[in-house]
Amino acid sequence: MPKILAFSGSIRRDSWNRKLIQAAVDATRAAGGDVTLIDLADYPLPIYNGDLEDKEGLPDNALRLKALFKEHDALLISSPEYNSSIPPLLKNTIDWVTREWQGESGLVPYQNKVAAIMSASPGSLGGMRMLPHLRQILNALGVLVLPGQFALAHADTAFDAENGALQSPERLHALVLELVTTLVALAPARK
């Protein structure tokens, strides 16, 4: 089974997107996906700066993330919307992973990847204004982003208070099933 790297574009402890990525990981595993869930808080990075890169090279955490991206066949990302776009944490992570290293193109960690993207917000749009921006960035890096996406509106009331489960998971389940079936269908071509 192809390997899927999952993470949230938020490191806030009680983030709706951290809850959503956990629900997505659980659903993906139930659909047969091999998922590695990481927390970007475990990979702190300075704001990308070309002068810093020239002086010090790539930070260790950027190299660790590059290795993780390269080891996986797909990305499963849940991110908040900041001012109708992607948050700085997610953009900075993407930017550091794209940096050339030891003669290897920075696009290598993204090439031949498939991605499923989602967002959660307590607002009525569920963070959906961010999703086209994330899609555009990933497409430009060579990632095939699934046509389906998931925006969870009213995230503050969407999770069960007792067990934390997503109360209406059908659309999320459809997205992760699309990811798993797409990866299975593409597996022979990826070898």
Secondary structure, DSSP 4 states (H G I P E B T S, - for coil): --EEEEEES---TT-HHHHHHHHHHHHHHHTT-EEEE--GGGS--PPP-HHHHHHH-S-HHHHHHHHHHHH-SEEEEE---BTTB--HHHHHHHHHHTS-BTTB-TTTTTTT-EEEEEEE-SSTTTTTTTHHHHHHHHHHTT-EE-S--EEETTGGGTB-TTT--BSS-HHHHHHHHHHHHHHHHHHHHH-
